[in-house]
Amino acid sequence: MRTLLEQALLAHGGIDNWAKLRHVSAALDIGGAVWHLKGQPEMFQGIELAANLRRQHVAITSQAGGWQGTFTPDAVRIDSVDARATDERSAPRTAYRGHAQETQWDRLHALYFTGYALWTYLTIPFLYTLPGFHTEELPEWKENGEVWRRLKAMFPDSIASHAREQISYFGEDGLLRRHDYTVDVMGGARGANYASDYRNVCGVMVPMSRRVFAYDDAGRKVDEPLLVSIDFRSIDFHTE
């Protein structure tokens, strides 16, 4: 009998197919109440993304905003498209010390958060096979008339993400339905990230839509407000 992680890997395209892929490119829109709260309401509308699937390196371009950003765990940088101005920050996670949910962000705060978040979302569940990850199946969960199997993942310190402990929920078909975490850089705010509208891209099943809500002490979704929306307009994987 397959483990939950083995079932999820197979349902999302298989680890052998994933091993052939090196990069991903996409066009997407990100919105939601969080960006208004943080003072960056339109920053990630109409963006283009290019990411390395083997290490945490994400490039984001906003043609409308006139900027190009680069995320790695150790540094973030934003250049104007005309190369006339540059903002950069080393050791970016230290810049959130003392932050609460309502603390305003500058553009580099927002880029770091978005960079690691998108990289995490685009690589789950294959991410959980990397060295340093530890997974454990939790009791089943009932939601939306379905029974979902839950996998707790402990992230290594080498991976920048929301928190060290995160939980993924998988449907009977093995596809990700929901992804729970607390957000360290937002003072421990809770996120229940729902994945839907799956598309087969180069043999990988990818959710083209994500919706993030808070959840209560019982783990139930809080319907309002919609914290984050992510809608991929196009996405492609590359072997080189």
Secondary structure, DSSP 8 states (H G I E B T S, - for coil): ---HHHHHHHHTT-HHHHHT--EEEEEEEEESHHHHHTT-TTTTTTEEEEEETTTTEEEEEETTTTEEEEEETTEEEEEETTSS-EEEEESGGGGGTT--TT----HHHHHHHHHHHHHHHHHTTGGGGSTT-EEEEEEEEEETTEEEEEEEEE--TTS-SS-SEEEEEE-TTS-EEEEEEEEGGGTTEEEEEEEEEEEEETTEEEEEEEEEEEE-TTS-EE-SS--EEEEEEEEEEE--
